[in-house]
Amino acid sequence: MNATDTDTGTKSLRLAEEYLRLGGHRRSKIDDNITTVRHWEKDPPEAERFWQEHVQPLSASDRKQVEDFLPSINSP
């Protein structure tokens, strides 16, 4: 892993943690190395705004890295 990967990973983790701290409900599902996000419950306004402003605009690969840090639907 090079410095850029580390910086991206750190940024992705920080984004996921902040989203969850704001009460976000999205959960990841990883199946055959394909990540999808499940969103059954409406997010609090602050979490939804954060997702739309900071995560949604990312490239697909950067957004996937954030999604990988969300709690899994397979975990309690």
N, CA, C and O atoms as a CHARMM CRD file, in Angstrom:
* protein
*
  304
    1    1 MET  N      0.84800  -1.17200   0.00000 PROA 1      0.00000
    2    1 MET  CA     0.00000   0.00000   0.00000 PROA 1      0.00000
    3    1 MET  C      0.89400   1.23600   0.00000 PROA 1      0.00000
    4    1 MET  O      1.82200   1.33900   0.80200 PROA 1      0.00000
    5    2 ASN  N      0.61300   2.16700  -0.89700 PROA 2      0.00000
    6    2 ASN  CA     1.42700   3.37000  -0.92700 PROA 2      0.00000
    7    2 ASN  C      0.78000   4.47100  -0.09500 PROA 2      0.00000
    8    2 ASN  O     -0.30900   4.27800   0.44400 PROA 2      0.00000
    9    3 ALA  N      1.43600   5.61800   0.01500 PROA 3      0.00000
   10    3 ALA  CA     0.94200   6.71100   0.85700 PROA 3      0.00000
   11    3 ALA  C     -0.42800   7.19500   0.39300 PROA 3      0.00000
   12    3 ALA  O     -1.27300   7.54400   1.21800 PROA 3      0.00000
   13    4 THR  N     -0.65500   7.22000  -0.91600 PROA 4      0.00000
   14    4 THR  CA    -1.94600   7.66900  -1.42600 PROA 4      0.00000
   15    4 THR  C     -3.05100   6.72200  -0.97800 PROA 4      0.00000
   16    4 THR  O     -4.12200   7.17600  -0.57600 PROA 4      0.00000
   17    5 ASP  N     -2.81100   5.41200  -1.03900 PROA 5      0.00000
   18    5 ASP  CA    -3.80300   4.44400  -0.58100 PROA 5      0.00000
   19    5 ASP  C     -4.10600   4.64900   0.90400 PROA 5      0.00000
   20    5 ASP  O     -5.26300   4.57700   1.31900 PROA 5      0.00000
   21    6 THR  N     -3.07600   4.90400   1.69600 PROA 6      0.00000
   22    6 THR  CA    -3.25400   5.11900   3.12000 PROA 6      0.00000
   23    6 THR  C     -4.06900   6.37100   3.36800 PROA 6      0.00000
   24    6 THR  O     -4.97600   6.36400   4.20100 PROA 6      0.00000
   25    7 ASP  N     -3.76000   7.45500   2.65200 PROA 7      0.00000
   26    7 ASP  CA    -4.50400   8.70200   2.80400 PROA 7      0.00000
   27    7 ASP  C     -5.96100   8.50100   2.42800 PROA 7      0.00000
   28    7 ASP  O     -6.85700   8.97800   3.12500 PROA 7      0.00000
   29    8 THR  N     -6.20200   7.79400   1.32300 PROA 8      0.00000
   30    8 THR  CA    -7.56700   7.54200   0.87900 PROA 8      0.00000
   31    8 THR  C     -8.29200   6.68200   1.88700 PROA 8      0.00000
   32    8 THR  O     -9.44000   6.96400   2.22900 PROA 8      0.00000
   33    9 GLY  N     -7.63800   5.63200   2.37300 PROA 9      0.00000
   34    9 GLY  CA    -8.25100   4.76100   3.36900 PROA 9      0.00000
   35    9 GLY  C     -8.59200   5.52000   4.63900 PROA 9      0.00000
   36    9 GLY  O     -9.66300   5.32700   5.21400 PROA 9      0.00000
   37   10 THR  N     -7.69900   6.36900   5.07100 PROA 10     0.00000
   38   10 THR  CA    -7.93000   7.16800   6.26900 PROA 10     0.00000
   39   10 THR  C     -9.09400   8.12200   6.04300 PROA 10     0.00000
   40   10 THR  O     -9.95500   8.25900   6.91300 PROA 10     0.00000
   41   11 LYS  N     -9.13700   8.77600   4.90200 PROA 11     0.00000
   42   11 LYS  CA   -10.23300   9.69600   4.57900 PROA 11     0.00000
   43   11 LYS  C    -11.55300   8.92100   4.52200 PROA 11     0.00000
   44   11 LYS  O    -12.57000   9.39400   5.02900 PROA 11     0.00000
   45   12 SER  N    -11.54000   7.75200   3.91700 PROA 12     0.00000
   46   12 SER  CA   -12.74900   6.93400   3.81100 PROA 12     0.00000
   47   12 SER  C    -13.25600   6.53100   5.18700 PROA 12     0.00000
   48   12 SER  O    -14.45500   6.58800   5.45800 PROA 12     0.00000
   49   13 LEU  N    -12.34100   6.12600   6.04800 PROA 13     0.00000
   50   13 LEU  CA   -12.72200   5.74400   7.40400 PROA 13     0.00000
   51   13 LEU  C    -13.30300   6.94000   8.14500 PROA 13     0.00000
   52   13 LEU  O    -14.32700   6.81200   8.81700 PROA 13     0.00000
   53   14 ARG  N    -12.67000   8.08900   8.03300 PROA 14     0.00000
   54   14 ARG  CA   -13.17200   9.29100   8.71300 PROA 14     0.00000
   55   14 ARG  C    -14.57100   9.65000   8.22000 PROA 14     0.00000
   56   14 ARG  O    -15.43600  10.00400   9.02000 PROA 14     0.00000
   57   15 LEU  N    -14.79900   9.56100   6.91300 PROA 15     0.00000
   58   15 LEU  CA   -16.12200   9.87300   6.36500 PROA 15     0.00000
   59   15 LEU  C    -17.17400   8.90000   6.89600 PROA 15     0.00000
   60   15 LEU  O    -18.25800   9.32100   7.29700 PROA 15     0.00000
   61   16 ALA  N    -16.86400   7.61500   6.90000 PROA 16     0.00000
   62   16 ALA  CA   -17.81100   6.61300   7.39500 PROA 16     0.00000
   63   16 ALA  C    -18.09500   6.82800   8.87800 PROA 16     0.00000
   64   16 ALA  O    -19.24600   6.75400   9.30700 PROA 16     0.00000
   65   17 GLU  N    -17.06300   7.08900   9.65100 PROA 17     0.00000
   66   17 GLU  CA   -17.25200   7.29900  11.08300 PROA 17     0.00000
   67   17 GLU  C    -18.10700   8.52700  11.36300 PROA 17     0.00000
   68   17 GLU  O    -18.96400   8.49500  12.24700 PROA 17     0.00000
   69   18 GLU  N    -17.88700   9.60000  10.62500 PROA 18     0.00000
   70   18 GLU  CA   -18.67500  10.81500  10.83800 PROA 18     0.00000
   71   18 GLU  C    -20.12700  10.58800  10.45100 PROA 18     0.00000
   72   18 GLU  O    -21.03500  11.02500  11.15900 PROA 18     0.00000
   73   19 TYR  N    -20.35100   9.91500   9.34300 PROA 19     0.00000
   74   19 TYR  CA   -21.71200   9.59000   8.92000 PROA 19     0.00000
   75   19 TYR  C    -22.43200   8.77900  10.00700 PROA 19     0.00000
   76   19 TYR  O    -23.58000   9.07400  10.34100 PROA 19     0.00000
   77   20 LEU  N    -21.77500   7.78400  10.54600 PROA 20     0.00000
   78   20 LEU  CA   -22.37700   6.95800  11.59300 PROA 20     0.00000
   79   20 LEU  C    -22.56300   7.75100  12.87800 PROA 20     0.00000
   80   20 LEU  O    -23.56200   7.57200  13.57500 PROA 20     0.00000
   81   21 ARG  N    -21.61900   8.61700  13.19900 PROA 21     0.00000
   82   21 ARG  CA   -21.73400   9.45000  14.40000 PROA 21     0.00000
   83   21 ARG  C    -22.96700  10.34500  14.31700 PROA 21     0.00000
   84   21 ARG  O    -23.60800  10.63000  15.32900 PROA 21     0.00000
   85   22 LEU  N    -23.29000  10.78300  13.10900 PROA 22     0.00000
   86   22 LEU  CA   -24.46400  11.62700  12.89900 PROA 22     0.00000
   87   22 LEU  C    -25.76500  10.82600  12.91000 PROA 22     0.00000
   88   22 LEU  O    -26.84900  11.39100  12.76700 PROA 22     0.00000
   89   23 GLY  N    -25.65400   9.52000  13.08000 PROA 23     0.00000
   90   23 GLY  CA   -26.83900   8.67500  13.19900 PROA 23     0.00000
   91   23 GLY  C    -27.25600   7.98700  11.91700 PROA 23     0.00000
   92   23 GLY  O    -28.38300   7.50200  11.81700 PROA 23     0.00000
   93   24 GLY  N    -26.35500   7.93300  10.91400 PROA 24     0.00000
   94   24 GLY  CA   -26.67400   7.29800   9.64100 PROA 24     0.00000
   95   24 GLY  C    -27.00900   5.82400   9.79100 PROA 24     0.00000
   96   24 GLY  O    -26.44200   5.13100  10.63600 PROA 24     0.00000
   97   25 HSD  N    -27.94300   5.34800   8.95700 PROA 25     0.00000
   98   25 HSD  CA   -28.42400   3.96800   9.04800 PROA 25     0.00000
   99   25 HSD  C    -27.99100   3.07200   7.89200 PROA 25     0.00000
  100   25 HSD  O    -28.30100   1.88100   7.90400 PROA 25     0.00000
  101   26 ARG  N    -27.29000   3.59900   6.90000 PROA 26     0.00000
  102   26 ARG  CA   -26.90400   2.75000   5.77400 PROA 26     0.00000
  103   26 ARG  C    -25.99800   1.62600   6.26800 PROA 26     0.00000
  104   26 ARG  O    -25.18900   1.81200   7.17700 PROA 26     0.00000
  105   27 ARG  N    -26.15000   0.45300   5.64800 PROA 27     0.00000
  106   27 ARG  CA   -25.34300  -0.71200   5.98500 PROA 27     0.00000
  107   27 ARG  C    -24.79800  -1.31900   4.70400 PROA 27     0.00000
  108   27 ARG  O    -25.44700  -1.26200   3.66000 PROA 27     0.00000
  109   28 SER  N    -23.61700  -1.89600   4.78100 PROA 28     0.00000
  110   28 SER  CA   -23.01500  -2.50100   3.59500 PROA 28     0.00000
  111   28 SER  C    -23.37500  -3.97500   3.49900 PROA 28     0.00000
  112   28 SER  O    -23.63300  -4.64400   4.50000 PROA 28     0.00000
  113   29 LYS  N    -23.38200  -4.45100   2.28300 PROA 29     0.00000
  114   29 LYS  CA   -23.54900  -5.87600   2.00300 PROA 29     0.00000
  115   29 LYS  C    -22.46300  -6.22200   0.99900 PROA 29     0.00000
  116   29 LYS  O    -22.43600  -5.68300  -0.10800 PROA 29     0.00000
  117   30 ILE  N    -21.58400  -7.10500   1.38100 PROA 30     0.00000
  118   30 ILE  CA   -20.49700  -7.50200   0.49300 PROA 30     0.00000
  119   30 ILE  C    -20.72400  -8.95900   0.12200 PROA 30     0.00000
  120   30 ILE  O    -20.74900  -9.84000   0.98100 PROA 30     0.00000
  121   31 ASP  N    -20.88800  -9.19100  -1.16400 PROA 31     0.00000
  122   31 ASP  CA   -21.14300 -10.53300  -1.67500 PROA 31     0.00000
  123   31 ASP  C    -20.29200 -10.72600  -2.92400 PROA 31     0.00000
  124   31 ASP  O    -20.40400  -9.96000  -3.88100 PROA 31     0.00000
  125   32 ASP  N    -19.45000 -11.73700  -2.91500 PROA 32     0.00000
  126   32 ASP  CA   -18.53300 -11.99200  -4.03400 PROA 32     0.00000
  127   32 ASP  C    -17.72300 -10.75000  -4.38500 PROA 32     0.00000
  128   32 ASP  O    -17.52100 -10.43000  -5.55700 PROA 32     0.00000
  129   33 ASN  N    -17.26100 -10.05100  -3.33500 PROA 33     0.00000
  130   33 ASN  CA   -16.41500  -8.86700  -3.48900 PROA 33     0.00000
  131   33 ASN  C    -17.14000  -7.68100  -4.11400 PROA 33     0.00000
  132   33 ASN  O    -16.49100  -6.73200  -4.55400 PROA 33     0.00000
  133   34 ILE  N    -18.46200  -7.71400  -4.16400 PROA 34     0.00000
  134   34 ILE  CA   -19.25200  -6.60100  -4.67200 PROA 34     0.00000
  135   34 ILE  C    -19.96100  -5.96900  -3.48400 PROA 34     0.00000
  136   34 ILE  O    -20.70300  -6.63700  -2.76200 PROA 34     0.00000
  137   35 THR  N    -19.72700  -4.67400  -3.28700 PROA 35     0.00000
  138   35 THR  CA   -20.32700  -3.96700  -2.16900 PROA 35     0.00000
  139   35 THR  C    -21.57600  -3.24200  -2.63100 PROA 35     0.00000
  140   35 THR  O    -21.55300  -2.51500  -3.62300 PROA 35     0.00000
  141   36 THR  N    -22.66400  -3.44500  -1.90600 PROA 36     0.00000
  142   36 THR  CA   -23.87500  -2.65700  -2.11100 PROA 36     0.00000
  143   36 THR  C    -24.27300  -2.08700  -0.76100 PROA 36     0.00000
  144   36 THR  O    -23.85200  -2.57700   0.28600 PROA 36     0.00000
  145   37 VAL  N    -25.08300  -1.05300  -0.80100 PROA 37     0.00000
  146   37 VAL  CA   -25.50700  -0.40700   0.43400 PROA 37     0.00000
  147   37 VAL  C    -27.00000  -0.57600   0.58400 PROA 37     0.00000
  148   37 VAL  O    -27.76400  -0.36200  -0.35800 PROA 37     0.00000
  149   38 ARG  N    -27.41000  -0.96500   1.78600 PROA 38     0.00000
  150   38 ARG  CA   -28.82200  -1.10500   2.13100 PROA 38     0.00000
  151   38 ARG  C    -29.21200   0.08100   3.00500 PROA 38     0.00000
  152   38 ARG  O    -28.44200   0.52500   3.85700 PROA 38     0.00000
  153   39 HSD  N    -30.40600   0.57600   2.78000 PROA 39     0.00000
  154   39 HSD  CA   -30.83900   1.78100   3.48700 PROA 39     0.00000
  155   39 HSD  C    -32.32800   1.66100   3.77500 PROA 39     0.00000
  156   39 HSD  O    -33.15200   2.22200   3.05300 PROA 39     0.00000
  157   40 TRP  N    -32.67300   0.92700   4.83200 PROA 40     0.00000
  158   40 TRP  CA   -34.07700   0.66200   5.15200 PROA 40     0.00000
  159   40 TRP  C    -34.71200   1.79000   5.94400 PROA 40     0.00000
  160   40 TRP  O    -35.87200   2.13500   5.72100 PROA 40     0.00000
  161   41 GLU  N    -33.95800   2.36300   6.86600 PROA 41     0.00000
  162   41 GLU  CA   -34.48100   3.42000   7.72200 PROA 41     0.00000
  163   41 GLU  C    -34.02300   4.78100   7.20200 PROA 41     0.00000
  164   41 GLU  O    -32.91300   4.92700   6.69100 PROA 41     0.00000
  165   42 LYS  N    -34.90000   5.77100   7.34200 PROA 42     0.00000
  166   42 LYS  CA   -34.54300   7.13300   6.93900 PROA 42     0.00000
  167   42 LYS  C    -33.46100   7.66300   7.87800 PROA 42     0.00000
  168   42 LYS  O    -33.55100   7.50300   9.09600 PROA 42     0.00000
  169   43 ASP  N    -32.44700   8.29000   7.30300 PROA 43     0.00000
  170   43 ASP  CA   -31.38100   8.88600   8.10300 PROA 43     0.00000
  171   43 ASP  C    -31.86500  10.16600   8.76500 PROA 43     0.00000
  172   43 ASP  O    -32.75200  10.84100   8.24200 PROA 43     0.00000
  173   44 PRO  N    -31.28800  10.50300   9.91200 PROA 44     0.00000
  174   44 PRO  CA   -31.53600  11.82900  10.47400 PROA 44     0.00000
  175   44 PRO  C    -31.07300  12.87600   9.45300 PROA 44     0.00000
  176   44 PRO  O    -30.16500  12.59700   8.67000 PROA 44     0.00000
  177   45 PRO  N    -31.66400  14.05300   9.44100 PROA 45     0.00000
  178   45 PRO  CA   -31.30700  15.07100   8.43700 PROA 45     0.00000
  179   45 PRO  C    -29.81100  15.36500   8.35200 PROA 45     0.00000
  180   45 PRO  O    -29.28000  15.54100   7.25600 PROA 45     0.00000
  181   46 GLU  N    -29.12900  15.42100   9.48900 PROA 46     0.00000
  182   46 GLU  CA   -27.69100  15.73900   9.47800 PROA 46     0.00000
  183   46 GLU  C    -26.89000  14.64300   8.78100 PROA 46     0.00000
  184   46 GLU  O    -25.97000  14.93200   8.01700 PROA 46     0.00000
  185   47 ALA  N    -27.24100  13.38600   9.04600 PROA 47     0.00000
  186   47 ALA  CA   -26.52900  12.26900   8.42200 PROA 47     0.00000
  187   47 ALA  C    -26.81000  12.22300   6.92400 PROA 47     0.00000
  188   47 ALA  O    -25.89700  12.00100   6.12800 PROA 47     0.00000
  189   48 GLU  N    -28.06200  12.43100   6.53600 PROA 48     0.00000
  190   48 GLU  CA   -28.40300  12.43000   5.10900 PROA 48     0.00000
  191   48 GLU  C    -27.68500  13.56400   4.38400 PROA 48     0.00000
  192   48 GLU  O    -27.15400  13.35600   3.29300 PROA 48     0.00000
  193   49 ARG  N    -27.66000  14.75200   4.96900 PROA 49     0.00000
  194   49 ARG  CA   -26.96100  15.89000   4.37100 PROA 49     0.00000
  195   49 ARG  C    -25.47400  15.58000   4.23000 PROA 49     0.00000
  196   49 ARG  O    -24.87200  15.86600   3.19500 PROA 49     0.00000
  197   50 PHE  N    -24.88300  14.99700   5.27200 PROA 50     0.00000
  198   50 PHE  CA   -23.46700  14.65200   5.23100 PROA 50     0.00000
  199   50 PHE  C    -23.20000  13.66500   4.09100 PROA 50     0.00000
  200   50 PHE  O    -22.24600  13.83400   3.33100 PROA 50     0.00000
  201   51 TRP  N    -24.04700  12.62900   3.97500 PROA 51     0.00000
  202   51 TRP  CA   -23.86400  11.62600   2.91600 PROA 51     0.00000
  203   51 TRP  C    -23.93900  12.29300   1.54100 PROA 51     0.00000
  204   51 TRP  O    -23.09000  12.05600   0.68200 PROA 51     0.00000
  205   52 GLN  N    -24.95400  13.12200   1.34400 PROA 52     0.00000
  206   52 GLN  CA   -25.15500  13.76300   0.04100 PROA 52     0.00000
  207   52 GLN  C    -24.03500  14.74500  -0.31100 PROA 52     0.00000
  208   52 GLN  O    -23.67300  14.87900  -1.48000 PROA 52     0.00000
  209   53 GLU  N    -23.49400  15.42000   0.68100 PROA 53     0.00000
  210   53 GLU  CA   -22.46400  16.43300   0.43500 PROA 53     0.00000
  211   53 GLU  C    -21.04500  15.87100   0.38200 PROA 53     0.00000
  212   53 GLU  O    -20.19600  16.39100  -0.34300 PROA 53     0.00000
  213   54 HSD  N    -20.78600  14.80900   1.15000 PROA 54     0.00000
  214   54 HSD  CA   -19.39900  14.35000   1.28400 PROA 54     0.00000
  215   54 HSD  C    -19.11900  12.97100   0.69900 PROA 54     0.00000
  216   54 HSD  O    -17.98700  12.69000   0.30800 PROA 54     0.00000
  217   55 VAL  N    -20.11900  12.11500   0.63300 PROA 55     0.00000
  218   55 VAL  CA   -19.88600  10.75200   0.16500 PROA 55     0.00000
  219   55 VAL  C    -20.41300  10.55600  -1.25600 PROA 55     0.00000
  220   55 VAL  O    -19.70000  10.04500  -2.12000 PROA 55     0.00000
  221   56 GLN  N    -21.63800  10.95500  -1.49100 PROA 56     0.00000
  222   56 GLN  CA   -22.25400  10.75200  -2.80700 PROA 56     0.00000
  223   56 GLN  C    -21.43100  11.34100  -3.96000 PROA 56     0.00000
  224   56 GLN  O    -21.33700  10.70600  -5.01000 PROA 56     0.00000
  225   57 PRO  N    -20.83200  12.53000  -3.80600 PROA 57     0.00000
  226   57 PRO  CA   -20.06900  13.10800  -4.91900 PROA 57     0.00000
  227   57 PRO  C    -18.74900  12.38700  -5.24500 PROA 57     0.00000
  228   57 PRO  O    -18.14600  12.65300  -6.28500 PROA 57     0.00000
  229   58 LEU  N    -18.29900  11.48600  -4.37500 PROA 58     0.00000
  230   58 LEU  CA   -17.03000  10.79300  -4.61500 PROA 58     0.00000
  231   58 LEU  C    -17.10900   9.91300  -5.85500 PROA 58     0.00000
  232   58 LEU  O    -18.19400   9.53200  -6.29400 PROA 58     0.00000
  233   59 SER  N    -15.96000   9.60100  -6.40400 PROA 59     0.00000
  234   59 SER  CA   -15.92000   8.63800  -7.50000 PROA 59     0.00000
  235   59 SER  C    -16.44200   7.30500  -6.98200 PROA 59     0.00000
  236   59 SER  O    -16.46500   7.07400  -5.77400 PROA 59     0.00000
  237   60 ALA  N    -16.85600   6.43600  -7.88000 PROA 60     0.00000
  238   60 ALA  CA   -17.40100   5.13600  -7.48900 PROA 60     0.00000
  239   60 ALA  C    -16.41000   4.35200  -6.62800 PROA 60     0.00000
  240   60 ALA  O    -16.81000   3.71900  -5.65100 PROA 60     0.00000
  241   61 SER  N    -15.13800   4.38700  -6.97400 PROA 61     0.00000
  242   61 SER  CA   -14.14800   3.61800  -6.20600 PROA 61     0.00000
  243   61 SER  C    -13.93100   4.22700  -4.82200 PROA 61     0.00000
  244   61 SER  O    -13.79100   3.49100  -3.84500 PROA 61     0.00000
  245   62 ASP  N    -13.90000   5.55300  -4.72100 PROA 62     0.00000
  246   62 ASP  CA   -13.73900   6.18800  -3.41200 PROA 62     0.00000
  247   62 ASP  C    -14.98500   5.99300  -2.55200 PROA 62     0.00000
  248   62 ASP  O    -14.88000   5.77400  -1.34500 PROA 62     0.00000
  249   63 ARG  N    -16.16400   6.07000  -3.17100 PROA 63     0.00000
  250   63 ARG  CA   -17.40600   5.84900  -2.42700 PROA 63     0.00000
  251   63 ARG  C    -17.46000   4.40500  -1.90100 PROA 63     0.00000
  252   63 ARG  O    -17.90900   4.16900  -0.77900 PROA 63     0.00000
  253   64 LYS  N    -17.00300   3.44600  -2.71100 PROA 64     0.00000
  254   64 LYS  CA   -16.96900   2.04300  -2.27500 PROA 64     0.00000
  255   64 LYS  C    -16.09500   1.89400  -1.03300 PROA 64     0.00000
  256   64 LYS  O    -16.42900   1.13100  -0.12700 PROA 64     0.00000
  257   65 GLN  N    -14.98500   2.61600  -0.98800 PROA 65     0.00000
  258   65 GLN  CA   -14.10600   2.52000   0.17900 PROA 65     0.00000
  259   65 GLN  C    -14.82300   3.00800   1.43600 PROA 65     0.00000
  260   65 GLN  O    -14.66000   2.42300   2.50700 PROA 65     0.00000
  261   66 VAL  N    -15.61300   4.07300   1.31400 PROA 66     0.00000
  262   66 VAL  CA   -16.39300   4.54900   2.46500 PROA 66     0.00000
  263   66 VAL  C    -17.42200   3.48800   2.83600 PROA 66     0.00000
  264   66 VAL  O    -17.57800   3.15500   4.01100 PROA 66     0.00000
  265   67 GLU  N    -18.11700   2.96200   1.84700 PROA 67     0.00000
  266   67 GLU  CA   -19.15800   1.95300   2.08600 PROA 67     0.00000
  267   67 GLU  C    -18.58500   0.71600   2.76300 PROA 67     0.00000
  268   67 GLU  O    -19.26600   0.08500   3.57200 PROA 67     0.00000
  269   68 ASP  N    -17.35100   0.36400   2.44700 PROA 68     0.00000
  270   68 ASP  CA   -16.71600  -0.81300   3.06600 PROA 68     0.00000
  271   68 ASP  C    -16.52600  -0.63700   4.57100 PROA 68     0.00000
  272   68 ASP  O    -16.40800  -1.62300   5.29900 PROA 68     0.00000
  273   69 PHE  N    -16.49600   0.61500   5.04500 PROA 69     0.00000
  274   69 PHE  CA   -16.34900   0.87200   6.48300 PROA 69     0.00000
  275   69 PHE  C    -17.67900   0.93900   7.22300 PROA 69     0.00000
  276   69 PHE  O    -17.69500   1.04000   8.45000 PROA 69     0.00000
  277   70 LEU  N    -18.79300   0.88600   6.50000 PROA 70     0.00000
  278   70 LEU  CA   -20.09000   0.86700   7.16200 PROA 70     0.00000
  279   70 LEU  C    -20.31000  -0.49500   7.80800 PROA 70     0.00000
  280   70 LEU  O    -19.74200  -1.49200   7.36000 PROA 70     0.00000
  281   71 PRO  N    -21.11800  -0.54800   8.84600 PROA 71     0.00000
  282   71 PRO  CA   -21.41900  -1.85400   9.44500 PROA 71     0.00000
  283   71 PRO  C    -22.05400  -2.77200   8.40200 PROA 71     0.00000
  284   71 PRO  O    -22.81800  -2.32100   7.54800 PROA 71     0.00000
  285   72 SER  N    -21.73700  -4.03700   8.47800 PROA 72     0.00000
  286   72 SER  CA   -22.27100  -5.01700   7.53700 PROA 72     0.00000
  287   72 SER  C    -23.64300  -5.48400   7.99000 PROA 72     0.00000
  288   72 SER  O    -23.91400  -5.56800   9.18800 PROA 72     0.00000
  289   73 ILE  N    -24.50600  -5.78600   7.03300 PROA 73     0.00000
  290   73 ILE  CA   -25.81200  -6.33600   7.38900 PROA 73     0.00000
  291   73 ILE  C    -25.66500  -7.75200   7.94800 PROA 73     0.00000
  292   73 ILE  O    -26.60200  -8.28700   8.54000 PROA 73     0.00000
  293   74 ASN  N    -24.50500  -8.35200   7.76400 PROA 74     0.00000
  294   74 ASN  CA   -24.25800  -9.68800   8.27100 PROA 74     0.00000
  295   74 ASN  C    -23.73300  -9.70100   9.69100 PROA 74     0.00000
  296   74 ASN  O    -23.55000 -10.76400  10.28300 PROA 74     0.00000
  297   75 SER  N    -23.48800  -8.50600  10.24300 PROA 75     0.00000
  298   75 SER  CA   -22.97900  -8.39000  11.62300 PROA 75     0.00000
  299   75 SER  C    -24.11700  -7.92500  12.51700 PROA 75     0.00000
  300   75 SER  O    -25.02100  -7.21700  12.07300 PROA 75     0.00000
  301   76 PRO  N    -24.06500  -8.33100  13.78100 PROA 76     0.00000
  302   76 PRO  CA   -25.09100  -7.84600  14.72200 PROA 76     0.00000
  303   76 PRO  C    -24.94900  -6.35800  14.98600 PROA 76     0.00000
  304   76 PRO  O    -25.72800  -5.79000  15.75100 PROA 76     0.00000
